[in-house]
């Protein structure tokens, strides 16, 4: 969330399906790692694309959105339409970035040619501009132009929504992913080229009953619902500003088996649907590996997984456990921890990114009206 935001534990009630403009998200099935392995490109890809999973939270001349963090976990994506008549695209819904962009017919990169491409000539409501957009990725970059058109998300029509029409998508990454583009749900302050995010226009145009949206991820199907939900907040705690005004909350401690293993002096946490794993400071990663008896590359014995303890994240005085069934990834008979290291200090402690591994355990409300994040355990 933004500066001065709050975090709270709540118990949201989902509305009946007939009143819910819910958007079902597909699960890509295979992770990107599996797809690259099948094509014999994994080792080359890893050598060519080192990255920092927190790069996108920093304001630069080009908003950075590293996507290599989709490597190990199945990707969640949903369908939106752009234009009149609508042209369909599958997009990742990312609470850690703010731009909407899709490939366009102006793009001849291999990553564009095997995905859906937007054609402005086929839309009677498209308005072009001469403004450019560039978004840097840990795997390359996307460049293009900005335009305006009607965007439909879960039967909600947003008129004159600004979005990026990709003209180049260099590199191999986007060629193999099952989605076409990205729909950012974060704050305008980290949007590239000053573009207004889709949900901000929903709020401005009065298209949602309340200024909040929820995220409920399951495997293999999930949903993102950009509309009003009933939510009882049980407490409020101020947030401390984080890099780029990202959705951030104080993380007083992280424990395993009742023992604090990280953040004894306080850290910062970001709840981010655009990060698949749990991204943690490098020093904390070493503590986690030792606590789980894992190898230096995070591998653990598959036979020992059932006996591993929960990892408990403390937010707003409440513990939010993540069980080993969530934080251990199993692939081809091997088991590895769903943690990745990084080193991003903030003024109020080291940064942790609570990605989809964490989010799948909870029902999450992003309340923009009050700048709060609500978390409720799933039944």
C-alpha positions as CSV (number, residue, x, y, z in Angstrom):
1,X,0.0,0.0,0.0
2,X,1.0,3.7,0.1
3,X,2.7,5.8,2.7
4,X,0.6,5.9,5.9
5,X,-1.2,2.8,5.1
6,X,-2.3,0.1,7.6
7,X,-2.4,-3.6,7.9
8,X,-5.1,-5.6,9.7
9,X,-6.3,-9.1,10.2
10,X,-9.9,-9.5,9.0
11,X,-12.5,-12.1,8.3
12,X,-13.9,-11.2,4.8
13,X,-17.1,-12.7,3.6
14,X,-17.3,-13.5,-0.1
15,X,-20.6,-12.4,-1.7
16,X,-22.9,-14.9,-3.5
17,X,-21.6,-15.9,-6.9
18,X,-24.5,-14.2,-8.7
19,X,-23.5,-10.8,-7.2
20,X,-19.8,-11.3,-7.6
21,X,-18.0,-9.8,-10.6
22,X,-15.3,-12.4,-10.0
23,X,-12.5,-13.2,-12.5
24,X,-11.4,-16.8,-12.5
25,X,-7.7,-17.2,-13.0
26,X,-6.2,-20.1,-14.8
27,X,-3.2,-22.0,-13.5
28,X,-0.4,-22.4,-16.1
29,X,0.0,-26.0,-14.9
30,X,3.7,-26.2,-15.7
31,X,6.1,-23.7,-14.1
32,X,8.4,-21.7,-16.3
33,X,11.3,-23.8,-15.1
34,X,9.6,-27.0,-16.3
35,X,8.9,-25.4,-19.7
36,X,12.4,-24.2,-20.2
37,X,13.8,-27.6,-19.1
38,X,11.6,-29.3,-21.8
39,X,13.1,-27.0,-24.4
40,X,16.7,-27.5,-23.2
41,X,17.0,-23.8,-22.3
42,X,17.0,-23.7,-18.6
43,X,20.8,-23.5,-17.8
44,X,21.4,-20.9,-20.6
45,X,18.5,-18.9,-19.2
46,X,19.7,-18.9,-15.6
47,X,23.2,-17.8,-16.7
48,X,22.0,-15.0,-18.9
49,X,19.3,-13.6,-16.6
50,X,20.5,-12.9,-13.0
51,X,18.0,-10.7,-11.3
52,X,16.8,-9.0,-8.0
53,X,13.2,-9.9,-7.2
54,X,12.7,-6.5,-5.5
55,X,13.9,-4.3,-8.4
56,X,10.4,-3.3,-9.4
57,X,9.7,-1.5,-6.1
58,X,12.2,1.2,-6.9
59,X,11.3,4.3,-8.9
60,X,13.5,4.7,-12.0
61,X,13.2,6.1,-15.5
62,X,11.7,2.8,-16.4
63,X,9.6,0.8,-14.0
64,X,11.3,-2.5,-13.4
65,X,9.3,-5.7,-13.1
66,X,11.6,-8.8,-12.8
67,X,9.6,-11.9,-13.7
68,X,12.1,-14.7,-13.2
69,X,10.3,-15.3,-9.9
70,X,7.7,-17.3,-11.8
71,X,10.3,-20.0,-12.5
72,X,9.2,-22.5,-9.9
73,X,5.5,-22.0,-9.2
74,X,2.6,-22.3,-11.6
75,X,1.5,-18.9,-12.9
76,X,-2.0,-17.4,-12.3
77,X,-3.5,-15.4,-15.1
78,X,-6.9,-14.3,-16.2
79,X,-8.6,-13.0,-19.3
80,X,-9.5,-9.3,-20.0
81,X,-10.6,-7.6,-23.2
82,X,-9.4,-4.4,-24.7
83,X,-11.2,-2.3,-27.4
84,X,-14.6,-2.3,-29.2
85,X,-15.3,-5.0,-30.0
86,X,-13.2,-6.6,-27.3
87,X,-9.9,-8.3,-28.1
88,X,-9.0,-10.9,-25.4
89,X,-5.7,-11.2,-23.6
90,X,-4.5,-13.3,-20.7
91,X,-2.7,-11.2,-18.1
92,X,-0.9,-11.6,-14.8
93,X,-2.6,-9.6,-12.0
94,X,0.3,-8.0,-10.2
95,X,-0.1,-6.1,-6.9
96,X,3.5,-5.2,-7.1
97,X,3.4,-3.2,-10.3
98,X,1.0,-0.6,-11.8
99,X,1.0,-0.7,-15.6
100,X,-1.3,-2.5,-18.0
101,X,0.4,-3.6,-21.2
102,X,-0.2,-6.2,-23.9
103,X,1.6,-7.2,-27.2
104,X,0.5,-5.2,-30.2
105,X,0.5,-5.8,-34.0
106,X,3.5,-3.4,-34.1
107,X,5.6,-5.9,-32.4
108,X,7.6,-8.5,-34.4
109,X,9.6,-10.0,-31.5
110,X,9.2,-13.8,-31.2
111,X,7.6,-13.3,-27.8
112,X,4.9,-11.2,-29.5
113,X,4.2,-13.4,-32.6
114,X,3.1,-16.4,-30.6
115,X,0.8,-14.5,-28.3
116,X,-2.3,-12.4,-28.8
117,X,-1.6,-9.0,-30.2
118,X,-3.8,-5.9,-29.9
119,X,-4.7,-4.3,-33.2
120,X,-5.8,-0.6,-32.8
121,X,-7.4,-0.6,-36.3
122,X,-9.9,-3.2,-35.1
123,X,-11.2,-1.1,-32.3
124,X,-13.6,1.8,-32.8
125,X,-12.8,3.3,-29.4
126,X,-9.0,3.3,-29.6
127,X,-7.2,6.7,-29.1
128,X,-3.5,6.7,-29.9
129,X,-0.8,8.9,-28.5
130,X,2.8,9.7,-29.3
131,X,3.9,8.8,-25.7
132,X,6.3,6.0,-25.2
133,X,6.6,3.4,-22.4
134,X,9.5,1.3,-21.3
135,X,9.4,-1.3,-18.6
136,X,12.7,-3.0,-17.7
137,X,12.7,-6.6,-16.6
138,X,15.3,-8.8,-15.0
139,X,15.0,-10.8,-18.2
140,X,15.1,-8.0,-20.7
141,X,12.6,-5.2,-21.4
142,X,9.4,-4.2,-23.0
143,X,9.1,-1.0,-25.0
144,X,6.1,0.4,-26.8
145,X,3.6,3.3,-27.1
146,X,0.7,4.3,-24.9
147,X,-2.9,4.4,-26.0
148,X,-6.4,4.6,-24.6
149,X,-9.3,2.2,-25.0
150,X,-12.1,0.4,-23.2
151,X,-10.8,-2.3,-20.9
152,X,-13.2,-5.0,-19.5
153,X,-12.3,-6.9,-16.4
154,X,-14.8,-9.3,-14.9
155,X,-17.7,-7.5,-16.7
156,X,-16.5,-4.1,-15.5
157,X,-15.9,-1.7,-18.4
158,X,-13.3,0.9,-17.8
159,X,-13.6,3.7,-20.5
160,X,-10.5,5.5,-21.8
161,X,-8.0,3.3,-19.9
162,X,-4.4,4.0,-20.7
163,X,-2.3,1.0,-21.5
164,X,0.9,0.0,-23.2
165,X,1.1,-1.5,-26.7
166,X,4.3,-3.5,-26.8
167,X,6.5,-2.9,-29.8
168,X,9.4,-5.0,-28.6
169,X,9.8,-7.8,-26.1
170,X,13.4,-9.0,-26.3
171,X,14.6,-12.2,-24.9
172,X,13.2,-15.7,-24.4
173,X,11.1,-15.3,-21.3
174,X,7.9,-14.0,-22.7
175,X,8.0,-16.5,-25.6
176,X,7.4,-19.4,-23.2
177,X,5.0,-17.9,-20.7
178,X,1.2,-18.8,-21.0
179,X,0.1,-15.1,-20.6
180,X,0.2,-12.2,-23.0
181,X,0.8,-9.2,-20.7
182,X,0.6,-7.7,-17.2
183,X,-2.2,-5.8,-15.4
184,X,-0.7,-4.0,-12.4
185,X,-2.8,-3.3,-9.3
186,X,-0.3,-1.3,-7.3
187,X,-0.2,2.5,-6.7
188,X,0.2,5.1,-9.5
189,X,3.4,6.3,-7.8
190,X,5.3,3.4,-9.3
191,X,3.7,3.4,-12.8
192,X,5.9,3.9,-15.8
193,X,5.2,7.0,-17.9
194,X,2.7,8.3,-15.3
195,X,0.0,5.9,-16.5
196,X,-3.1,5.6,-14.3
197,X,-3.6,2.0,-13.2
198,X,-6.8,0.1,-14.1
199,X,-8.2,-0.1,-10.6
200,X,-7.6,3.6,-9.9
201,X,-9.8,4.4,-12.9
202,X,-12.4,1.9,-11.6
203,X,-12.5,3.9,-8.4
204,X,-12.6,7.2,-10.1
205,X,-15.4,6.2,-12.4
206,X,-17.5,4.7,-9.6
207,X,-17.4,1.2,-11.1
208,X,-16.8,-0.5,-7.7
209,X,-19.1,-0.3,-4.7
210,X,-16.1,0.0,-2.4
211,X,-12.5,0.9,-3.2
212,X,-11.0,-2.5,-2.6
213,X,-10.3,-5.8,-4.3
214,X,-9.5,-9.2,-3.0
215,X,-7.2,-12.0,-4.0
216,X,-8.0,-15.6,-3.4
217,X,-5.5,-18.1,-4.9
218,X,-6.1,-21.8,-5.0
219,X,-4.3,-24.5,-6.9
220,X,-5.1,-25.1,-9.7
221,X,-7.7,-22.3,-9.9
222,X,-8.0,-18.9,-8.3
223,X,-9.8,-15.6,-8.6
224,X,-9.1,-11.8,-8.4
225,X,-12.2,-9.8,-7.6
226,X,-11.9,-6.1,-8.1
227,X,-15.1,-5.0,-6.3
228,X,-16.6,-4.5,-2.8
229,X,-16.5,-7.2,-0.1
230,X,-17.6,-7.2,3.5
231,X,-14.6,-7.1,5.8
232,X,-14.2,-6.8,9.5
233,X,-10.9,-5.3,10.5
234,X,-9.8,-6.2,14.0
235,X,-6.9,-3.8,14.3
236,X,-4.9,-1.1,12.7
237,X,-1.1,-0.6,12.6
238,X,0.7,2.2,10.7
239,X,2.9,1.3,7.9
240,X,6.4,2.7,7.4
241,X,7.3,4.0,3.9
242,X,9.0,1.4,1.7
243,X,10.9,1.8,-1.6
244,X,8.7,3.3,-4.3
245,X,5.6,3.5,-2.0
246,X,4.9,-0.2,-2.4
247,X,2.4,-2.2,-0.4
248,X,4.3,-2.6,2.8
249,X,3.8,-3.6,6.4
250,X,6.0,-3.9,9.5
251,X,7.2,-7.5,10.1
252,X,8.3,-7.7,13.7
253,X,9.5,-11.3,13.6
254,X,9.6,-14.6,11.7
255,X,9.7,-17.8,13.7
256,X,10.1,-21.5,13.3
257,X,9.1,-24.0,16.0
258,X,8.5,-21.1,18.4
259,X,12.0,-19.7,17.9
260,X,12.6,-16.3,16.2
261,X,14.9,-16.9,13.3
262,X,14.7,-13.5,11.6
263,X,13.6,-9.9,12.0
264,X,14.2,-9.8,15.7
265,X,14.9,-6.1,15.2
266,X,12.0,-5.6,12.8
267,X,11.7,-5.9,9.0
268,X,9.3,-4.8,6.3
269,X,7.0,-7.1,4.3
270,X,5.3,-6.6,0.9
271,X,2.3,-8.8,-0.1
272,X,2.8,-9.2,-3.8
273,X,0.8,-11.4,-6.2
274,X,3.5,-10.8,-8.8
275,X,6.1,-12.7,-6.9
276,X,5.7,-16.5,-6.9
277,X,8.0,-17.4,-4.0
278,X,9.0,-16.0,-0.6
279,X,11.8,-13.5,-1.2
280,X,13.9,-13.0,1.9
281,X,17.1,-11.2,2.9
282,X,20.2,-13.3,2.2
283,X,21.1,-13.4,5.9
284,X,17.7,-14.8,6.7
285,X,17.9,-17.3,3.9
286,X,21.0,-18.8,5.5
287,X,19.2,-19.1,8.8
288,X,16.2,-20.8,7.1
289,X,18.4,-23.3,5.2
290,X,20.1,-24.2,8.4
291,X,16.9,-24.5,10.4
292,X,15.4,-26.9,7.7
293,X,18.6,-28.9,7.2
294,X,18.6,-27.8,3.5
295,X,21.5,-27.8,1.1
296,X,23.0,-24.5,-0.1
297,X,20.7,-24.6,-3.1
298,X,17.6,-25.1,-0.9
299,X,17.0,-28.8,-1.5
300,X,15.6,-30.9,1.3
301,X,14.7,-34.6,1.7
302,X,11.2,-35.3,0.4
303,X,10.8,-37.9,3.1
304,X,11.3,-35.3,5.8
305,X,8.8,-32.7,4.4
306,X,5.9,-33.9,6.5
307,X,7.9,-33.4,9.7
308,X,9.1,-29.8,8.9
309,X,7.6,-27.0,11.1
310,X,5.5,-24.1,10.0
311,X,7.1,-20.8,9.2
312,X,5.2,-18.1,11.1
313,X,5.1,-14.5,10.0
314,X,3.9,-12.0,12.6
315,X,1.9,-9.0,11.3
316,X,-0.1,-6.6,13.5
317,X,0.5,-8.9,16.5
318,X,-1.0,-11.9,14.7
319,X,0.9,-15.0,13.6
320,X,0.3,-16.1,10.0
321,X,1.7,-19.6,9.5
322,X,2.9,-21.1,6.2
323,X,3.1,-24.9,6.4
324,X,5.7,-27.1,4.6
325,X,3.1,-28.2,2.1
326,X,3.1,-24.6,0.9
327,X,6.8,-23.7,1.2
328,X,8.3,-26.9,-0.2
329,X,8.3,-27.4,-4.0
330,X,8.3,-30.9,-5.4
331,X,9.4,-31.6,-8.9
332,X,10.6,-34.8,-10.6
333,X,11.3,-36.5,-7.2
334,X,13.2,-33.5,-5.8
335,X,12.1,-31.2,-3.0
336,X,13.3,-27.6,-2.5
337,X,12.4,-24.7,-0.4
338,X,10.3,-21.9,-2.0
339,X,12.6,-19.2,-0.6
340,X,14.9,-17.0,-2.7
341,X,17.5,-14.6,-1.4
342,X,17.9,-10.9,-2.0
343,X,19.3,-7.9,-0.1
344,X,17.1,-4.8,-0.1
345,X,17.5,-2.8,3.1
346,X,14.9,-0.1,4.0
347,X,14.9,2.7,6.6
348,X,12.9,0.4,8.8
349,X,14.6,-2.9,8.3
350,X,15.2,-5.5,5.7
351,X,12.6,-6.2,3.1
352,X,10.7,-9.5,2.7
353,X,8.3,-10.2,-0.2
354,X,5.4,-12.4,0.7
355,X,4.5,-13.9,-2.7
356,X,2.0,-16.4,-3.9
357,X,3.4,-19.1,-1.6
358,X,2.1,-17.0,1.3
359,X,-1.0,-15.6,-0.4
360,X,-2.4,-19.1,-1.3
361,X,-2.8,-19.7,2.4
362,X,-5.0,-16.7,3.0
363,X,-7.8,-14.6,1.7
364,X,-6.3,-11.2,1.1
365,X,-8.1,-7.8,0.8
366,X,-6.3,-4.8,-0.6
367,X,-8.4,-1.9,0.8
368,X,-7.5,1.3,-1.1
369,X,-10.1,3.5,0.6
370,X,-8.3,3.0,4.0
371,X,-4.9,1.9,2.7
372,X,-5.1,-1.4,4.5
373,X,-4.4,-5.0,3.8
374,X,-6.8,-7.6,5.3
375,X,-5.7,-11.2,5.8
376,X,-8.0,-14.1,6.7
377,X,-7.1,-17.8,7.0
378,X,-8.9,-20.0,4.4
379,X,-11.5,-22.4,5.8
